[in-house]
Amino acid sequence: MKNRILFGFALLGALVMTSCASDDTADINITDNSVVNNTTNPGTPTTGNTIFLSGTYTEDLDLDANNNYKVNGSLIMAAGSTLRVPAGMTVEALAAGSDVYIAISQGAKIEAIGTADNPIVFTSDASAPAAGDWGGLIILGSAPINSVSGNATATSEIASLPYGGTDATDNSGSLRYVRVQYSGGSADGQSENNGISFYGVGNGTTVEYVQVFEGKDDGIEFFGGTVNVSYASVVNAQDDSIDWTEGYTGTITDAYVKHGADHDKGIEADGFNTDIGNNSNPIYFSNPTINNLTIIGLGSATSSEAIRLRAGTRATFTNVLLEGYGEGFDLDGNDTDSPTGVGVTSGATTVTDILFTDITLKVKNDTGVMFNDADWISGDGNGTGTDYATWGAGWTVGN
């Protein structure tokens, strides 16, 4: 194992971590793409059969199936390096909150390729693990985001690392049959990490068969980028299960959401980061495609919104099953800078084949733009959702 490491956040000079406001999106700093004042640590500390991992790695880190690994701080893979995790490995994280996390920087890669029989698990080391024990997995790429213009980059909420750019096909590696558990630790009163955070990640990255289980904040969140995700499961997230903002334009195919006692929305979707504004030129909004989606709540009397669309987001939904919410869709915005309703009336936002089960109100329109359900929803009653019983069998938990 190559283990030349660099401690601290010197990779980015003096970038300052900023916090997010009530919309759960990150405040950002505009930065140039300069790099690095670094120091070198002579090795990775070990004790017994456990190898502790933290610091900034400038060379490849290949985990060995014969060893046990514990992340005990911020583990940052710097540009040009690759983190490789073998199938069947469980990587523990010290149950110490959001300061313990794994971050794959711009220009770095993660190769975590499990199988249905041997998934890769990132989890808490606590004897009685709980949501928020550690910070989760952060991946940062160079794909477009609408919170900045040109080739500028934004700065991530956790770790203050740069993300965003102009390369829609940017490749941050592969996640396949990967489960992230008990993550989402709180950094302060406003800033929290997620299960898996995709910051400006490009569609050259492979993400399929991933689960976030028992997360303190959002399950999977997309901060812009173009990454495509297939076979995604989020179970018992305590905030939103799937969240997008900052101009995310990828495709989500076969997604399953199940809420526990503490939860917010199945999907919370922003067209741009409302803390910063839409700074793209020309202006564009988040506009993902979602195929084969199931969201299961706790019943219409106890769960509020399955899907909230706001801040001008557009989206194309096909084959959706929503069960157990007071509202199926809640659309927020206006007819000026947050034109969520215009997305509906222009045909940019559509729903094809959907089944509402135990839903009190199918659509709540708070956009300031008039439209009827039939203007954007077709095939009401025809949705089946995703076949989670088949593709989620064996490697997921909490179902």
N, C-alpha and C positions, 0 to 999 in steps of 0.2 A: 504494500500500500504506500503510495506516495503521500507524504504527510508534511510538506513544507507549508506552514500556516502563518497567517497574518492576523493578529488579534485586533479587535476594535473595529471601528467603522472608518478607518482612515482611507479606505478605498474611495470614498467620496469627499475627501477633504472635510470641510466644515458645514456640510448640509445639515439643516436643522429639521428635525421631525416635526410635522405639523399635525394638528388633530382635526377630526371630522366633527361636523355639527349634527343637528338632529336628523339629517337625512341619511346618516350612516355612510356617507362617502367622504373620501379623504380630501382635506385641504392639500394643496400642492404648491411646490416652489418651481419656478422655471430655472433651469440650470443649463450651463453649457455641458459638453460631453468630455470635460477634462477628467483625468484620472490622476494620481494616486500617490499618496505618501505611505510607504509600507515599512513594516519591520518584520523580522522573521523569528519564529519560535522554533526551538530545536526539535520538537517532536510532539506526538499526541500522548497525553498521560494515560496510563492504564492502571488497573488494579485487579488482580486475579484474572478472571476471564472476561472482564468487562472493559471495553475501550470507550473512553469518554471523548465526545466530539463537540468542539466549539471553536470559534475563531473563523478567520477568513482563509479559505484554501485557494491558492493560486495554481495548483496542479491537480490532476485527477485524484479522486478519492474513490477507491474500489473497495466496497465492503466485502468481507470474507464470511461465507456461510458458517465457518467453523468458530467464529467469534460472536460475542454479544456486544451491542453498541448502545450507548446512552448519550443523547444530546443533552448537555448540561449548561447550555447558554445559547448564544446566537451562532448558528452554523451557516456561514455565507460562502457560497461557491462563486468565485470571481470570474470575470470574463476569460474565456479560453479554457476553463476547467470543466470537468464532467463528474457528477456524482452517480455512481453505479450501485444499484441495490439488487441483489439476487432474488429470484423467486422464492417465496416461502419465508422470507426473513421478517421478523418483528423488530422494529427499531423503537426503543423506548425514549421518552423525553422526560426530563426531570419535571415533576409537578410543581412548577414555580411561577406559572403565569406566562404572560405574553413575551417576556424577555427570553424565553426558550422557544426557538423556532428554527426552521430550515428555510433558507432563502437561496433561490437560484437566480443569480444576477443576469442582466443583459449580457448576451454573448456567452453565457455558461449554459450547461445542459444537465438535465437529470434523465437517467435511464433506469427506470424502476418498472420492470416488466415481469409481472407475476403471471399466474395461471388461475383458472377457476378452482383447481385443487390446491394450489399453493399461492394464495394471494400475498401481497406485501402489506404489512400493517405498520402504521406509525401511530403510537399510542402513548398514554401516560404510564409512568413507572409507579404510580400510587397503588397501594394495596386495595384501596377502595376508590377507584378512579371516578372523576366527576367532570362534567363539562367545564371548560375553562382552565384545566390543569396546565396547559401549555399553549404555545402560540400558533401552531399549525404550519402549513406548507405554503410558501410564497414563491411564485414564479413570475419573473419579469422579462419582458421582451421588447422588441423594437417595432412593433406593429402600430398603426395609426391610433391616436386618441384625439378626441375633440376638445380637450381642456387646454391644449396648447396649439400653436400654429407652426407650420414649417417643420423643421427638423429639431425643434426644441424638445426637451424631455420634462416630464413631471417627476415628482418625488413621492415614493411610497409612504403611506401612513406609518407603517411599522418598518423599521430599519433604515428609513430615509435613503432608499436606493432609487436610481433613475429608471424610468420606463417610458415607452412610447417612441415613435419615430415614423418612418415612411415605408418600412418593409412589411407588407401584409403577409408575406410568405415566411417570415422569420421562424426559425426552428429552435425551440427550447428543450427538445428531447422527447421522451415518451413516458407516459403513465398508463399502465395497463394492469388491471386487476390490483388496484391499490385502495386501501381503506385508511382513512384518517379519523382517529377517535379522540374524544374528550379534549378538543382544542378550543381555540377562541378566547384565550386569556385576555383579561382587561389590562390595557396599558395605563389608562387614567380614567377620569370620569366620563370622557367623551370618546376615546379612541379604543377600539377593540379589534382584535384579529379575527380571522375567519377559519374555517376548516381548510379550504384551498382557495387562495387568492390568485387570480390571473391578472397581472398588470401588463397591458399592452402586449399580450402574447399572440404570436402569429399562427397562421393556419398550416405552417410546416411542422408544427408540434402535434404529436399523436396523444390524444386523451380519450381513453375508452375503458369502460368497466371501472368506475371510481365510485367510492362511497364515502360520505362524511356522516359520522354517527356521533350523537350526543355532543353537539357543538354549542358553545356559550353564545356566540354571535351568529352571523350568517353562515350557511353551509358552504356554498360555492358562490364566489363573487367575481364578476368580470369588470375590470376597469378598462374599458375600451378594448382594442385588439380585435382579432379576427379568428381566434382559435375555435375549432370545431370540437364538440364533446359528444360522445355517444355512450349510452348506457350509464347514466349517472343516477345515483341513489343518495337522497338526503333524508335521514331519519332522526327525529327528535332534535332538530335545531331550535335553539331558544329565541333566535330572531328570525329573519327571513331565510328561507331555505335556499332559494336561488335569487341572486341579485345581479343586475347589470346597470352600468352607468358609463359615462365618458365616451359614448359612441361605439359601443360593442356591436359588431356586425357579423358574428359567427353563426353557426348552426348547432342547435342542441337537438339530438335525436335520441329518443327513448330515455325519458327522465321520469323518475318516481320520487314523490315527496310524501312523507308521512309525518304528521305532527304529533308531538307528545303534549304533556300537560302545559309546559311553558313553551310558547311559540308566538310568532307574529304572522307574517304572510307566507304563502307558498312561493310566490314570486313578487319581488318588488323591483320595478323597472324604471330607470330614469334615462331620458334621452341625452342628458349631459349632467355634469356635476354642478348642482345648483349653488354650492359654496363658491365656485370659481367663475362659472359662466361658460357659454359655448364660444370658444375662441378659435374654432376651425375656420379656414378660409379656402374654399367656400364652406358655409355652415352646413353641417350634417348632424343627424341624430342617431342614437342607437337604433338598430334595425335588424335584429336577429330573426332567424327562422327556427321555429320549434315544432318538431314532429313527434307525435306519440308521447303524450304527456299525461301523467296521472298525479293528482294532488288530493290527498285524503286528510280531512280535518277531523275535528272532534264532535261535529254536529252543528247544525245551523243555529242552535241556541247558545253555543259556547265559542265558536270560532268566527272571526269577523270576515276577512277578505281572503279569498284564494289567490287572486292576482290583482295587483295594483299597477297600473300604467300611468306614468306621469312625466313631467318635464319634457314633453314633446316626443317621447319614444314612439317608434313604430315597431311593429312586430307582425310576423305571419305565423299563425297557429294552425296546425292540422292534426286532427284526431286527438281530441282532448277529453279527459274524464275529470270532472270536479265533483267532490263529494264532501258534504258536511260543513257548509259555511253559510253565514248570513248573506254574504255577497259573493257572486262568482267573479265578476270583474268590477273594479272601481277605477274609473278614469278621471285623472286630475290634470288641470292645466288651464290655458287660456288661448286666445286667438292671436297672440302676439309672439312673445319670446318662448313660450312653452306650449306649442301648438299640438298637444296630444290629440285633441278632437279633429284637427285638420288631417291628421294621419288617417283617421277613420273615413272622413268624407272624401278624401282624395283616393281612397282605395289602397293606401300603403299599409294599413293595419287591417288584417282580416282574420276571421276564425272560420275554418271549414271542418265540419263534422265534430260535434261536441255533445257530451251527455252531462246534464246538470242533475245531480242526485242529492236530495236534502239540501237544496239551495233556496233561501228565502227570496232573494232578489238576484236575478241573473246579471243585470248590468246597472251600475250606478254611474251616471254621467255628471261629472263636476268640471267639465272642460270649458263651459261657456259657448260651446258649439253644438247646435241642435242636430241630433241624428236618432234614428230608431235602431232597435236591435237587429232588425232585418237588413239594415244598410251595410252591416259588416259581418254578420253571423249567418252562415248557411249550414244546412245539415244538422239543425238542432235535433238531438235525439239519436244521432248516428255515431257518436264517438264511442270508442272502446278503450282509449288510453293505451299505455304501453303494456307489453306482455312480461311484467316483472317476475311472475312466477317461474318463467322459463330462464330469462337471462340473469336474474338475480340469485338463482339457486346455488347454494353451496358456499359462496364466498362473501355474501353480505350478512349483516347481523341486524337484530331488532325489528324484524319484519312482522 
